[in-house]
Amino acid sequence: MAIRKIARMGHPVLRGIARPVPDPTAPEVKALVRDMIETMIDANGAGLAAPQVYEPWRIVVFQAPESRLPEGVDETEAFDHTAPLTVLINPEVEILTEEMEKGWEGCLSVPGLRGSVPRHTELRYRGYGLNGELIERRARGFHARVIQHECDHLDGILYPQRMDDLAELIFESEARAWLAARAEKAEAEEGGVGEGETTEEQEKAHA
């Protein structure tokens, strides 16, 4: 295994359409996936797509841990909101609702920045694992967000291209002050912290 160099915004590999993997069980695919997982973990990422390590294949790795569960989600709903460390080869995504929700995203290929990105809140996806097994899941919340983010990489799209307000693209170093100012403004206007979140919870959205 090896930690790969991560391509940054502006490199042509991040703007191209990734190619389907002919054989998900091939040894070279397993070797690439091992490197992707090690690279993702080393960089403290929630997901990684093959083009981000200069490999133009339709492969993503990701996880949606329980720590990302929003408050109020019960056990019957939690399954759709979480996912273990997953390898997904030749993924396909089916959007299940037109409902969109904004959320903060970062990207290993866009270091130092965060943006508020609208995403569909519920979807279904399918793809293949390293043994050729079919993987099919329903996803909501952060789970759905990370799938959309990583699969966008396979089509040459970075999250700033999905944003509807570039005023919400900020440096991580400015995030604390920006969120605190927004919370104070919302409290002054509505008599409470904005969007049902405390400043601390808003900061956690950047993790």
Secondary structure, DSSP 8 states (H G I E B T S, - for coil): --------TT-GGGTS--B--S-TT-HHHHHHHHHHHHHHHHTT-SEEEGGGGT--BSEEEEEE-GGG--TT--HHHHHHH-EEEEEEEEEEEEE----EEEEEE--TTSTTEEEEEEEESEEEEEEE-TTS-EEEEEEEHHHHHHHHHHHHHHTT--GGGG-S-GGGEEEHHHHHHHHHHHHHHHHHHHSS-GGG--HHHHHHTT-
